[in-house]
Amino acid sequence: MMALHGGAGILGAPLVGITAGGMTLAVGQTAFAMTRSMIIRAIIAALFAVPATLAGYQVLFAMSELGVPSLVSREIFACLGAVFIGGTAWTRLTIFTEICPLRSDRAVGSDPQPVLAAAAHQQ
């Protein structure tokens, strides 16, 4: 909305929004991958998943008015959808991160092969 009101126009505002969303996801994935602390990883993932869950609930609840007559059914539909959308946001953030246990018998950075190269050879 800021881009639209700032003069980006009808075509420019969605492009600005998509670019900002992509950059935010990239920064989140990078921050998630760079930290070893599980608490910080959980906080970063929650910063992405909680708003997605709330937005998913609101959208599915509003859309269920079109075809679901019962209020209980609409609530169940919206809650299930919110769980799936939040889970998708969480997974999307963590998909490129491999959790490697810290081992005390190995020096940091002594892995002979990069993780992606090692994974490619295992297949």
N, C-alpha and C positions, 0 to 999 in steps of 0.2 A: 504494500500500500504506500510505503514511503517513496518507492521508486516511481509509482504512478503519479502521486501528488507532486513529486519533485520534477516532473517533466519528461520521464522516460517514455511515456506513451503506452498505448495498448499492447504493442508488440514488444517493447523494451522491458516493461515491468515483469512479465513472466520470465524473460531471459535473465534478468537480474536476480529474481527469486530462485530460479533453478541453479544458477551459478553460486549464489550464496549458500544454498542447501548442499550442493556438492562439495564446496570448500569446507563447510562445517563438518560434514561427514568425514572428509579426508583428514582434517585436523583431529577429530575425535578418534579415528582409527589409529592415527600416528601416536597420539598421546596414550591410547590404550596399549598399543604394542610396545611402547618404550618403557613403560613402568612395570616393575616386578611385583609391587604391592597389590595383593588381592583386594584390599580395602579401597585403594584408589581406583583400581579397575572397576570394582562394583559401583563406585560413585560415578565414574565417567559413563558407564553403561546405563545407569539409572537416569542420568541427565538426558539421555536420548530416549530411553524406553518409556519412562513415566509420561512425558507429554504425548508421545505417540499413542500410548494406551488410553489416555483421557480423550484425545481427539478421535480415536477409533470408536470409543464408546459413544460419544456424542453423534458421530456420523451414522453409525449403525442404528442407534436408537431413533434418530430422525428418519432414516430411510425405511425402517421397519413399519412406520405408520402407513406406508403405501400398501402393504400386503399382509400384515399380521394384526388381526383384530384384538387379541387378548393382551392386556397390559403385562401380565406375567410372562407371556411368551416373548413379548418385545424386550423385556428386561433380560431374560435368559439369552436371547439372541444377541443383544448388545454386549452383555458381559462376556460371552464366549468370543465374540468378534474382537473385543478389546484385548482379551488374553492373547489371541492369535496375532493381532497387530503389534502388541507390545513385545511378544516373543520374536516376531520378525525383526523389529527394530533392534532388539538385543543381539540377535544372531547376525544381523547385517553389520553391526559394529565389530563383533568379535570373530567374524568368519576368517579373516586373514591372519589371525594371531594363533600361533601354536604355543601352548603352555608347556614349557620345558622345566622340569624340576631342577632346583639348584642342587648341585652336587659339590660337596666339599673336597673331593679328591681330584678335582679338575680346576685348572686356572681359568679365569674368565677370558673368553676369546680364543681358547685353544682348540676349538672345533675345527677339524681339517677341512670340512666341506660346509658351504652355506646350507641353511635349512631347506631352501627351495631346490637346490641341486641334489641334496640327499633324498628328498621326497620324490624327485623325478626318477632317480635310479632305483628306488624301491618298487616302483610300479612295474 
